[in-house]
Amino acid sequence: MTSRLRIATRKSQLALWQAEHVSALLRAAHPGLEIELVPLLTQGDRIQDRTLAAIGGKGLFIKELEVAIGEMRADIAVHSMKDVPAELPDGLIIAAVLERADPHDALVTTSGIARLEDLPRGAVVGTSSLRRQAQIRALRPDLRIESLRGNVDTRLRKLDTGAGSGVGADVPSAAGSADVASGAARMDAIVLACAGLIRLGLESRITARLDPKVCLPAVTQGVIGIECRQSDSRTVAFLQALEDPATRKVMDAERAFAARLGGSCQSPIAAYAQLDADRITLRGLVAEPDGSRLLRDSLAGSAADPAGLGRQLAERILAAGAGPLLERLRAS
């Protein structure tokens, strides 16, 4: 009997690319396997006139996909792991992760200016991420941040045409003045994930890759994960052919760091782990949304216990004062 897998996916161009990429890998690993895409519109895709923080965070991009798996309408879901909350629903697992793509943030400008430090005073920068906003503000409190929603091509078009987001800024600027709220200001730059641009064949739009010392990446940025029912041993076996052990280790370190901090979409948290032979170096950050305070730390340890390393670094940052900061953000 011919085997078949149904993949739940968002309808965005990038999500469909990821689903098709996983389909191709599965067909190559398992000749004769039939793949069916199950495109779904998620709550995060429906609501485009409010910030992610206001509507409940990135988990809204995957909830409908997980429901489809639970209701047996799909067998697997393909995710950008940075959209996946620390806690998975009961009975679901990330059965495989692909080799990590470029984890850096990309600065995209139409002027050719290749450094945040060189943008004109008061320049407008578009980004949907509180994590990016906080780090940009810490470096350049004079810049004006405009929240930017939409898929990759929509964001690039807004930069190219000078159209604003119509969403408004998440938090006041460190300089104390109100950020662009009407969405009418022309943007001088936007910040996106390198991985998404590369996957869509848009690497040429990357003006510069931001050094992690300037903008530490999101937890698991650049990682594609595949979720399925834990009890579905047949599907789990299919997916094992796609597993990248090195990516799993750095992912586990970063996700354990974020899970111990208990952050949410209102919490600017960043983490980036690098594997070198049998050791992992993990860098982490917790920030005030306005960039007035950045708590950074790093830790190296054995790759045999990446999650333990992540929790240990989180404890150090909590001891440095992140606990009250995160609690205040959760309460607000």
One Martini backbone bead per residue (centre of mass of N, CA, C, O) as a GRO file, in nm:
protein
  332
    1MET     BB    1   0.097   0.036   0.022
    2THR     BB    2   0.069   0.362  -0.008
    3SER     BB    3   0.220   0.626   0.126
    4ARG     BB    4   0.100   0.906   0.340
    5LEU     BB    5   0.137   1.269   0.378
    6ARG     BB    6   0.017   1.542   0.578
    7ILE     BB    7   0.068   1.899   0.544
    8ALA     BB    8   0.064   2.152   0.756
    9THR     BB    9   0.012   2.498   0.644
   10ARG     BB   10   0.070   2.788   0.567
   11LYS     BB   11   0.007   3.045   0.303
   12SER     BB   12   0.265   3.153   0.286
   13GLN     BB   13   0.540   3.167   0.097
   14LEU     BB   14   0.738   3.057   0.312
   15ALA     BB   15   0.572   2.819   0.419
   16LEU     BB   16   0.546   2.675   0.145
   17TRP     BB   17   0.843   2.636   0.099
   18GLN     BB   18   0.893   2.460   0.349
   19ALA     BB   19   0.694   2.235   0.276
   20GLU     BB   20   0.824   2.164   0.001
   21HIS     BB   21   1.102   2.097   0.112
   22VAL     BB   22   1.011   1.862   0.291
   23SER     BB   23   0.883   1.698   0.067
   24ALA     BB   24   1.143   1.650  -0.095
   25LEU     BB   25   1.301   1.508   0.131
   26LEU     BB   26   1.099   1.274   0.173
   27ARG     BB   27   1.104   1.161  -0.116
   28ALA     BB   28   1.409   1.102  -0.119
   29ALA     BB   29   1.400   0.908   0.140
   30HIS     BB   30   1.091   0.802   0.026
   31PRO     BB   31   1.012   0.630  -0.214
   32GLY     BB   32   0.657   0.674  -0.287
   33LEU     BB   33   0.583   0.904  -0.122
   34GLU     BB   34   0.299   1.079  -0.034
   35ILE     BB   35   0.211   1.430  -0.071
   36GLU     BB   36   0.007   1.661   0.126
   37LEU     BB   37  -0.124   1.973   0.131
   38VAL     BB   38  -0.252   2.182   0.419
   39PRO     BB   39  -0.380   2.475   0.391
   40LEU     BB   40  -0.376   2.744   0.641
   41LEU     BB   41  -0.544   2.988   0.832
   42THR     BB   42  -0.424   3.197   1.065
   43GLN     BB   43  -0.452   3.423   1.312
   44GLY     BB   44  -0.184   3.573   1.245
   45ASP     BB   45  -0.275   3.623   0.942
   46ARG     BB   46  -0.547   3.775   0.981
   47ILE     BB   47  -0.399   3.974   1.182
   48GLN     BB   48  -0.260   4.303   1.063
   49ASP     BB   49  -0.352   4.566   1.268
   50ARG     BB   50  -0.160   4.428   1.484
   51THR     BB   51   0.040   4.337   1.712
   52LEU     BB   52   0.168   4.056   1.843
   53ALA     BB   53   0.147   4.141   2.142
   54ALA     BB   54  -0.169   4.212   2.122
   55ILE     BB   55  -0.265   3.901   2.008
   56GLY     BB   56  -0.042   3.667   2.152
   57GLY     BB   57   0.168   3.594   1.944
   58LYS     BB   58   0.335   3.344   1.757
   59GLY     BB   59   0.142   3.101   1.826
   60LEU     BB   60  -0.081   3.196   1.610
   61PHE     BB   61   0.079   3.046   1.362
   62ILE     BB   62   0.016   2.723   1.482
   63LYS     BB   63  -0.255   2.628   1.606
   64GLU     BB   64  -0.414   2.520   1.356
   65LEU     BB   65  -0.205   2.300   1.291
   66GLU     BB   66  -0.231   2.141   1.558
   67VAL     BB   67  -0.530   2.080   1.533
   68ALA     BB   68  -0.510   1.914   1.272
   69ILE     BB   69  -0.346   1.690   1.399
   70GLY     BB   70  -0.538   1.616   1.637
   71GLU     BB   71  -0.786   1.570   1.408
   72MET     BB   72  -0.652   1.409   1.155
   73ARG     BB   73  -0.599   1.626   0.901
   74ALA     BB   74  -0.297   1.576   0.986
   75ASP     BB   75   0.045   1.468   1.040
   76ILE     BB   76   0.203   1.742   0.983
   77ALA     BB   77   0.419   2.025   1.074
   78VAL     BB   78   0.568   2.326   0.951
   79HIS     BB   79   0.826   2.519   1.119
   80SER     BB   80   0.925   2.799   1.260
   81MET     BB   81   1.075   2.778   1.563
   82LYS     BB   82   1.030   3.082   1.659
   83ASP     BB   83   0.700   3.018   1.669
   84VAL     BB   84   0.750   2.812   1.905
   85PRO     BB   85   0.665   2.731   2.191
   86ALA     BB   86   0.799   2.583   2.466
   87GLU     BB   87   0.513   2.455   2.488
   88LEU     BB   88   0.359   2.173   2.403
   89PRO     BB   89   0.116   1.992   2.328
   90ASP     BB   90  -0.028   1.726   2.412
   91GLY     BB   91   0.115   1.469   2.200
   92LEU     BB   92   0.341   1.659   2.089
   93ILE     BB   93   0.624   1.677   1.854
   94ILE     BB   94   0.959   1.729   1.759
   95ALA     BB   95   1.082   1.498   1.530
   96ALA     BB   96   1.230   1.725   1.344
   97VAL     BB   97   1.535   1.885   1.225
   98LEU     BB   98   1.692   2.099   1.035
   99GLU     BB   99   1.932   2.251   0.908
  100ARG     BB  100   2.064   2.538   0.978
  101ALA     BB  101   2.031   2.848   0.896
  102ASP     BB  102   2.073   3.163   0.884
  103PRO     BB  103   2.052   3.345   1.202
  104HIS     BB  104   2.053   3.623   1.112
  105ASP     BB  105   2.010   3.950   1.081
  106ALA     BB  106   1.867   4.185   0.846
  107LEU     BB  107   1.970   4.459   0.667
  108VAL     BB  108   1.741   4.679   0.487
  109THR     BB  109   1.816   4.891   0.211
  110THR     BB  110   1.804   5.159  -0.045
  111SER     BB  111   2.086   5.329   0.011
  112GLY     BB  112   2.335   5.123   0.125
  113ILE     BB  113   2.329   5.123   0.413
  114ALA     BB  114   2.522   4.885   0.637
  115ARG     BB  115   2.464   5.045   0.918
  116LEU     BB  116   2.314   5.145   1.197
  117GLU     BB  117   2.531   5.367   1.270
  118ASP     BB  118   2.474   5.524   0.968
  119LEU     BB  119   2.217   5.625   1.020
  120PRO     BB  120   2.024   5.869   1.040
  121ARG     BB  121   1.896   6.083   1.234
  122GLY     BB  122   1.568   5.962   1.283
  123ALA     BB  123   1.537   5.712   1.157
  124VAL     BB  124   1.336   5.460   1.001
  125VAL     BB  125   1.250   5.141   1.151
  126GLY     BB  126   1.144   4.819   1.051
  127THR     BB  127   0.968   4.603   1.294
  128SER     BB  128   0.809   4.321   1.475
  129SER     BB  129   1.038   4.309   1.702
  130LEU     BB  130   1.121   4.350   2.028
  131ARG     BB  131   1.409   4.247   2.020
  132ARG     BB  132   1.507   4.440   1.801
  133GLN     BB  133   1.419   4.706   1.920
  134ALA     BB  134   1.588   4.701   2.178
  135GLN     BB  135   1.872   4.682   2.036
  136ILE     BB  136   1.847   4.931   1.860
  137ARG     BB  137   1.795   5.135   2.092
  138ALA     BB  138   2.059   5.086   2.242
  139LEU     BB  139   2.234   5.192   2.001
  140ARG     BB  140   1.974   5.392   1.877
  141PRO     BB  141   1.767   5.614   2.036
  142ASP     BB  142   1.700   5.806   1.777
  143LEU     BB  143   1.540   5.608   1.651
  144ARG     BB  144   1.256   5.505   1.460
  145ILE     BB  145   0.994   5.277   1.531
  146GLU     BB  146   0.825   5.048   1.309
  147SER     BB  147   0.578   4.845   1.287
  148LEU     BB  148   0.599   4.523   1.096
  149ARG     BB  149   0.379   4.362   0.895
  150GLY     BB  150   0.393   4.065   0.724
  151ASN     BB  151   0.530   3.945   0.470
  152VAL     BB  152   0.815   3.968   0.305
  153ASP     BB  153   0.713   4.118   0.046
  154THR     BB  154   0.553   4.334   0.199
  155ARG     BB  155   0.793   4.462   0.351
  156LEU     BB  156   0.959   4.535   0.103
  157ARG     BB  157   0.744   4.715  -0.031
  158LYS     BB  158   0.731   4.927   0.197
  159LEU     BB  159   1.020   5.018   0.157
  160ASP     BB  160   1.019   5.083  -0.153
  161THR     BB  161   0.748   5.284  -0.133
  162GLY     BB  162   0.709   5.415   0.172
  163ALA     BB  163   0.519   5.252   0.329
  164GLY     BB  164   0.346   5.197   0.596
  165SER     BB  165   0.195   4.982   0.838
  166GLY     BB  166  -0.055   5.071   1.037
  167VAL     BB  167   0.021   4.980   1.347
  168GLY     BB  168   0.254   5.069   1.519
  169ALA     BB  169   0.410   5.098   1.805
  170ASP     BB  170   0.483   4.923   2.096
  171VAL     BB  171   0.685   5.143   2.215
  172PRO     BB  172   0.847   5.372   2.345
  173SER     BB  173   1.102   5.560   2.314
  174ALA     BB  174   1.399   5.633   2.470
  175ALA     BB  175   1.361   5.950   2.402
  176GLY     BB  176   1.023   5.986   2.451
  177SER     BB  177   0.904   5.972   2.183
  178ALA     BB  178   0.685   5.914   1.954
  179ASP     BB  179   0.615   5.691   1.738
  180VAL     BB  180   0.506   5.566   1.466
  181ALA     BB  181   0.138   5.547   1.419
  182SER     BB  182   0.029   5.587   1.111
  183GLY     BB  183   0.236   5.478   0.876
  184ALA     BB  184   0.356   5.736   0.694
  185ALA     BB  185   0.641   5.690   0.718
  186ARG     BB  186   0.939   5.664   0.584
  187MET     BB  187   1.155   5.408   0.536
  188ASP     BB  188   1.509   5.333   0.576
  189ALA     BB  189   1.457   5.049   0.725
  190ILE     BB  190   1.485   4.692   0.767
  191VAL     BB  191   1.422   4.391   0.972
  192LEU     BB  192   1.526   4.059   0.903
  193ALA     BB  193   1.555   3.737   0.823
  194CYS     BB  194   1.781   3.572   0.643
  195ALA     BB  195   1.646   3.297   0.590
  196GLY     BB  196   1.392   3.397   0.440
  197LEU     BB  197   1.536   3.536   0.204
  198ILE     BB  198   1.695   3.292   0.102
  199ARG     BB  199   1.453   3.093   0.053
  200LEU     BB  200   1.325   3.321  -0.163
  201GLY     BB  201   1.570   3.443  -0.336
  202LEU     BB  202   1.666   3.731  -0.150
  203GLU     BB  203   1.973   3.781  -0.077
  204SER     BB  204   2.023   4.057  -0.233
  205ARG     BB  205   1.862   4.230  -0.002
  206ILE     BB  206   2.108   4.210   0.175
  207THR     BB  207   2.298   4.453   0.311
  208ALA     BB  208   2.326   4.323   0.614
  209ARG     BB  209   2.471   4.147   0.869
  210LEU     BB  210   2.406   4.117   1.199
  211ASP     BB  211   2.574   4.125   1.466
  212PRO     BB  212   2.524   3.964   1.765
  213LYS     BB  213   2.639   4.212   1.929
  214VAL     BB  214   2.395   4.387   1.820
  215CYS     BB  215   2.190   4.132   1.721
  216LEU     BB  216   2.044   3.895   1.874
  217PRO     BB  217   1.891   3.628   1.806
  218ALA     BB  218   1.644   3.435   1.791
  219VAL     BB  219   1.508   3.171   1.899
  220THR     BB  220   1.582   2.947   1.645
  221GLN     BB  221   1.684   3.094   1.414
  222GLY     BB  222   1.664   2.902   1.106
  223VAL     BB  223   1.463   2.678   1.209
  224ILE     BB  224   1.323   2.370   1.106
  225GLY     BB  225   1.023   2.211   1.213
  226ILE     BB  226   0.863   1.886   1.292
  227GLU     BB  227   0.532   1.805   1.363
  228CYS     BB  228   0.374   1.549   1.575
  229ARG     BB  229   0.253   1.267   1.684
  230GLN     BB  230   0.380   1.066   1.924
  231SER     BB  231   0.200   0.801   1.843
  232ASP     BB  232   0.321   0.825   1.540
  233SER     BB  233   0.550   0.605   1.444
  234ARG     BB  234   0.551   0.622   1.137
  235THR     BB  235   0.614   0.925   1.109
  236VAL     BB  236   0.862   0.938   1.286
  237ALA     BB  237   1.028   0.751   1.101
  238PHE     BB  238   1.026   0.930   0.851
  239LEU     BB  239   1.161   1.191   0.995
  240GLN     BB  240   1.449   1.085   1.082
  241ALA     BB  241   1.591   1.144   0.801
  242LEU     BB  242   1.591   1.477   0.872
  243GLU     BB  243   1.776   1.482   1.106
  244ASP     BB  244   1.978   1.729   1.290
  245PRO     BB  245   2.183   1.701   1.555
  246ALA     BB  246   2.315   1.981   1.581
  247THR     BB  247   2.053   2.147   1.581
  248ARG     BB  248   1.923   2.016   1.825
  249LYS     BB  249   2.125   2.115   2.036
  250VAL     BB  250   2.094   2.424   1.997
  251MET     BB  251   1.790   2.429   2.034
  252ASP     BB  252   1.776   2.316   2.323
  253ALA     BB  253   1.935   2.544   2.454
  254GLU     BB  254   1.753   2.785   2.370
  255ARG     BB  255   1.473   2.676   2.473
  256ALA     BB  256   1.558   2.641   2.770
  257PHE     BB  257   1.619   2.932   2.824
  258ALA     BB  258   1.333   3.044   2.760
  259ALA     BB  259   1.168   2.860   2.949
  260ARG     BB  260   1.296   2.953   3.220
  261LEU     BB  261   1.206   3.256   3.180
  262GLY     BB  262   0.905   3.280   3.073
  263GLY     BB  263   0.848   3.408   2.817
  264SER     BB  264   0.708   3.637   2.583
  265CYS     BB  265   0.603   3.858   2.341
  266GLN     BB  266   0.674   4.090   2.571
  267SER     BB  267   0.973   3.951   2.566
  268PRO     BB  268   1.300   4.041   2.520
  269ILE     BB  269   1.445   3.755   2.375
  270ALA     BB  270   1.773   3.598   2.338
  271ALA     BB  271   1.947   3.333   2.137
  272TYR     BB  272   2.284   3.174   2.081
  273ALA     BB  273   2.407   2.871   1.947
  274GLN     BB  274   2.730   2.696   1.937
  275LEU     BB  275   2.896   2.430   1.770
  276ASP     BB  276   3.206   2.262   1.897
  277ALA     BB  277   3.201   1.965   1.874
  278ASP     BB  278   3.150   1.904   2.231
  279ARG     BB  279   3.063   2.219   2.233
  280ILE     BB  280   2.875   2.490   2.383
  281THR     BB  281   2.786   2.824   2.292
  282LEU     BB  282   2.593   3.054   2.492
  283ARG     BB  283   2.379   3.326   2.417
  284GLY     BB  284   2.214   3.585   2.615
  285LEU     BB  285   1.895   3.784   2.639
  286VAL     BB  286   1.758   4.067   2.824
  287ALA     BB  287   1.506   4.330   2.773
  288GLU     BB  288   1.411   4.633   2.739
  289PRO     BB  289   1.198   4.760   2.510
  290ASP     BB  290   1.362   5.053   2.508
  291GLY     BB  291   1.684   4.977   2.561
  292SER     BB  292   1.786   5.067   2.863
  293ARG     BB  293   1.822   4.740   2.912
  294LEU     BB  294   2.087   4.491   2.904
  295LEU     BB  295   2.102   4.137   2.952
  296ARG     BB  296   2.410   3.969   2.940
  297ASP     BB  297   2.529   3.634   2.845
  298SER     BB  298   2.762   3.350   2.880
  299LEU     BB  299   2.808   2.990   2.789
  300ALA     BB  300   3.004   2.694   2.837
  301GLY     BB  301   2.962   2.343   2.727
  302SER     BB  302   2.839   2.048   2.706
  303ALA     BB  303   2.665   1.870   2.447
  304ALA     BB  304   2.520   1.651   2.634
  305ASP     BB  305   2.358   1.921   2.787
  306PRO     BB  306   2.186   2.167   2.651
  307ALA     BB  307   1.950   2.226   2.846
  308GLY     BB  308   2.124   2.274   3.097
  309LEU     BB  309   2.272   2.518   2.981
  310GLY     BB  310   2.024   2.697   2.939
  311ARG     BB  311   1.933   2.705   3.237
  312GLN     BB  312   2.196   2.820   3.355
  313LEU     BB  313   2.189   3.089   3.203
  314ALA     BB  314   1.915   3.182   3.305
  315GLU     BB  315   1.994   3.197   3.604
  316ARG     BB  316   2.206   3.421   3.567
  317ILE     BB  317   2.009   3.635   3.451
  318LEU     BB  318   1.815   3.635   3.686
  319ALA     BB  319   2.032   3.719   3.902
  320ALA     BB  320   2.082   4.002   3.737
  321GLY     BB  321   1.743   4.095   3.698
  322ALA     BB  322   1.522   3.953   3.507
  323GLY     BB  323   1.281   3.878   3.680
  324PRO     BB  324   1.137   4.155   3.732
  325LEU     BB  325   1.118   4.235   3.437
  326LEU     BB  326   0.940   3.994   3.338
  327GLU     BB  327   0.710   4.031   3.539
  328ARG     BB  328   0.626   4.313   3.446
  329LEU     BB  329   0.563   4.232   3.153
  330ARG     BB  330   0.346   4.023   3.220
  331ALA     BB  331   0.156   4.219   3.384
  332SER     BB  332   0.128   4.427   3.127
   0.00000   0.00000   0.00000
